[in-house]
Amino acid sequence: MKRTRTNWTKKATILLAAICVALAGLSGFAPPAERDWLLQVEGAPISRAVYSYFLSEALKGTQGKPKDLAALRRDVAARCVEYIAVNSELRAMEVPVDQVLKDQVAQQTAFAWRVLGRYYSSIGVDKRTLNAGLAGRAAKDQLFRALYDTGGKRAVPEASIEAYFYGNFVACEGIRVLRTVMREDGEDRLMDTDEAAALRQTLAEFVEAANEAGDFYGVAREERFAKALSYAPISVVTVQKGDADYSDADFEQLRKLSPEKITLLNLPGFFLVARGVDMRESPEEYYLDYRADCLWKLKGADYEAALKELCGKYRADENAAEMERFYQEWKW
């Protein structure tokens, strides 16, 4: 379907139609009886159920009643506005519902309701409202892709996404060996200098033997080397630049690993016996698996700024009397 190239503006007829359609999917949006709504976004009433869902999201990670209720109310209002704005923009751009995302939301809803259904029921959020709230998250991702992914209004060239991936990710195949020894009580302790030197020597001999035999896996199973390797399996890992376990200098060492030769690296906290992996040979396993993350890294900040601009064009009005009553009755 051809996407209409609308700007981040509110054309009255498009906006009102989009909001009406978006709200139709939310059973929690109530009719405009005075006691049924707490907030209006461009005149569209938001019910207690929907408001309660967004309030529960705003309270995640907090304990007890927040000291700044005014800030909390602004936060919840902003979440409601963003939900309406994102869905309205998708409608205005004529972006169809992504069936894959819709299925994912259904699965997330089923799981969340199974685990937290009693809690949501206690705050007046039914399963359909929960589904709509989770769908709002998916809609935000869908709008991002409609703007920046292939064919989007602000599409990022594929070459730029690939360049980011291959510049910030590296893969290697090997074993990480900690410089620790188990004590009699079962707890680990750090090796002393002599123990670490002995382990390093054994690993160096393993690397030489494995390269000479051309059999990484077979030599790793030899008892002497298997013990030094803590009987750990050889595995392929993908490391992103900035990973807490690897400094930028360590990352560059990983990047230099040859796929044809096993190397021993002495890294902070552990030894690494590994060989490089040419990720370009299997883009479906590496690049495509991380492509979405790379696109967010490249355009996430730009998208947040665009969302802020979009949401700034929407007005939210509280039903003051009902809002005060609602917060007094809320179970903190």
Backbone hydrogen bonds, N-H to C=O, Kabsch-Sander energy under -0.5 kcal/mol:
donor,donor_aa,acceptor,acceptor_aa,energy
4,T,93,M,-0.7
6,T,4,T,-1.8
9,T,7,N,-2.3
11,K,9,T,-0.8
12,A,10,K,-0.6
15,L,11,K,-3.0
16,L,12,A,-2.4
17,A,13,T,-1.9
18,A,14,I,-2.7
19,I,15,L,-2.7
20,C,16,L,-2.1
21,V,17,A,-2.1
22,A,18,A,-2.7
23,L,19,I,-2.8
24,A,20,C,-1.1
25,G,21,V,-0.6
25,G,22,A,-1.1
26,L,23,L,-1.8
27,S,25,G,-0.7
29,F,26,L,-1.5
30,A,28,G,-0.7
33,A,31,P,-1.4
36,D,33,A,-1.8
37,W,33,A,-0.7
37,W,34,E,-0.5
38,L,46,I,-2.4
39,L,46,I,-1.2
40,Q,317,D,-2.5
41,V,44,A,-2.3
42,E,40,Q,-0.6
42,E,315,R,-2.5
44,A,41,V,-1.9
46,I,39,L,-3.3
47,S,45,P,-0.6
48,R,36,D,-0.8
50,V,28,G,-0.6
51,Y,47,S,-2.5
52,S,48,R,-2.8
53,Y,49,A,-1.8
54,F,50,V,-2.2
55,L,51,Y,-2.2
56,S,52,S,-2.4
57,E,53,Y,-1.7
58,A,54,F,-2.1
59,L,55,L,-1.7
60,K,57,E,-1.0
62,T,59,L,-2.3
69,L,67,K,-1.0
72,L,68,D,-1.7
73,R,69,L,-2.6
74,R,70,A,-1.9
75,D,71,A,-2.1
76,V,72,L,-2.5
77,A,73,R,-2.4
78,A,74,R,-2.2
79,R,75,D,-1.8
80,C,76,V,-2.2
81,V,77,A,-2.5
82,E,78,A,-2.5
83,Y,79,R,-2.1
84,I,80,C,-2.0
85,A,81,V,-3.1
86,V,82,E,-2.8
87,N,83,Y,-2.0
88,S,84,I,-2.4
89,E,85,A,-2.4
90,L,86,V,-2.1
91,R,87,N,-2.0
92,A,88,S,-2.6
93,M,89,E,-2.1
94,E,91,R,-1.2
95,V,90,L,-2.5
99,Q,97,V,-0.7
102,K,98,D,-2.4
103,D,99,Q,-2.4
104,Q,100,V,-2.2
105,V,101,L,-2.6
106,A,102,K,-1.9
107,Q,103,D,-1.9
108,Q,104,Q,-2.5
109,T,105,V,-2.8
110,A,106,A,-2.2
111,F,107,Q,-2.2
112,A,108,Q,-2.9
113,W,109,T,-2.7
114,R,110,A,-1.8
115,V,111,F,-2.1
116,L,112,A,-3.4
117,G,113,W,-1.6
120,Y,116,L,-2.6
121,S,117,G,-2.6
122,S,118,R,-1.8
123,I,119,Y,-1.1
123,I,120,Y,-0.7
124,G,121,S,-1.3
125,V,120,Y,-3.0
126,D,124,G,-0.6
130,L,126,D,-2.2
131,N,127,K,-2.4
132,A,128,R,-2.1
133,G,129,T,-2.4
134,L,130,L,-2.4
135,A,131,N,-2.1
136,G,132,A,-1.4
137,R,133,G,-1.0
138,A,134,L,-1.7
139,A,135,A,-2.5
140,K,136,G,-1.7
141,D,137,R,-1.6
142,Q,138,A,-2.5
143,L,139,A,-2.6
144,F,140,K,-1.7
145,R,141,D,-2.2
146,A,142,Q,-2.2
147,L,143,L,-1.3
148,Y,144,F,-2.8
149,D,145,R,-1.7
152,G,149,D,-2.8
153,K,146,A,-1.3
154,R,147,L,-3.6
155,A,152,G,-1.3
156,V,148,Y,-2.8
160,S,157,P,-0.9
161,I,157,P,-1.5
162,E,158,E,-2.6
163,A,159,A,-2.3
164,Y,160,S,-1.8
165,F,161,I,-2.3
166,Y,162,E,-2.8
167,G,163,A,-1.1
168,N,164,Y,-1.1
168,N,165,F,-1.0
169,F,165,F,-1.5
170,V,239,V,-2.1
172,C,237,V,-2.1
173,E,275,R,-3.0
174,G,172,C,-0.5
174,G,235,S,-2.7
175,I,273,V,-2.5
177,V,175,I,-0.6
177,V,271,F,-3.1
178,L,176,R,-0.6
179,R,269,G,-1.1
180,T,178,L,-1.5
181,V,189,R,-2.8
183,R,187,E,-3.6
186,G,183,R,-1.7
189,R,181,V,-2.5
191,M,179,R,-2.1
196,A,192,D,-2.5
197,A,193,T,-2.2
198,A,194,D,-2.3
199,L,195,E,-2.3
200,R,196,A,-2.3
201,Q,197,A,-2.1
202,T,198,A,-2.2
203,L,199,L,-2.5
204,A,200,R,-2.3
205,E,201,Q,-2.1
206,F,202,T,-2.1
207,V,203,L,-2.5
208,E,204,A,-2.1
209,A,205,E,-2.5
210,A,206,F,-3.0
211,N,207,V,-2.4
212,E,208,E,-2.1
213,A,209,A,-2.4
214,G,210,A,-1.6
215,D,210,A,-1.3
219,V,215,D,-2.0
220,A,216,F,-1.5
221,R,217,Y,-0.7
221,R,218,G,-1.0
222,E,219,V,-1.3
226,A,222,E,-3.5
227,K,223,E,-2.3
228,A,224,R,-1.4
229,L,225,F,-2.2
230,S,227,K,-1.6
231,Y,226,A,-3.3
232,A,229,L,-1.8
235,S,174,G,-2.3
237,V,172,C,-2.5
239,V,170,V,-3.4
241,K,168,N,-2.9
243,D,240,Q,-2.1
246,Y,243,D,-1.6
251,F,247,S,-2.6
252,E,248,D,-1.9
253,Q,249,A,-1.5
254,L,250,D,-2.1
255,R,251,F,-2.2
256,K,252,E,-1.3
257,L,254,L,-1.3
261,K,258,S,-0.8
263,T,274,A,-3.1
265,L,263,T,-0.6
265,L,272,L,-3.0
267,L,265,L,-0.9
267,L,270,F,-1.8
270,F,267,L,-1.6
271,F,177,V,-3.0
272,L,265,L,-2.6
273,V,175,I,-2.5
274,A,263,T,-2.4
274,A,272,L,-0.7
275,R,173,E,-2.2
276,G,258,S,-1.5
277,V,171,A,-1.7
279,M,277,V,-1.3
281,E,278,D,-1.6
282,S,279,M,-1.1
285,E,282,S,-1.1
286,Y,282,S,-1.5
288,L,283,P,-3.1
290,Y,286,Y,-1.3
290,Y,287,Y,-0.7
291,R,287,Y,-1.0
294,C,290,Y,-2.2
295,L,291,R,-2.4
296,W,292,A,-2.0
297,K,293,D,-2.2
298,L,294,C,-2.2
299,K,295,L,-2.4
300,G,296,W,-2.8
303,Y,299,K,-2.5
304,E,300,G,-2.3
305,A,301,A,-1.9
306,A,302,D,-2.1
307,L,303,Y,-2.8
308,K,304,E,-2.2
309,E,305,A,-2.0
310,L,306,A,-2.5
311,C,307,L,-3.3
312,G,308,K,-1.6
313,K,310,L,-1.7
314,Y,311,C,-1.9
317,D,40,Q,-2.8
319,N,38,L,-2.6
320,A,318,E,-1.3
323,M,319,N,-2.7
324,E,320,A,-2.3
325,R,321,A,-1.8
326,F,322,E,-2.6
327,Y,323,M,-2.3
328,Q,324,E,-1.7
329,E,325,R,-1.7
330,W,326,F,-1.1
332,W,330,W,-1.1
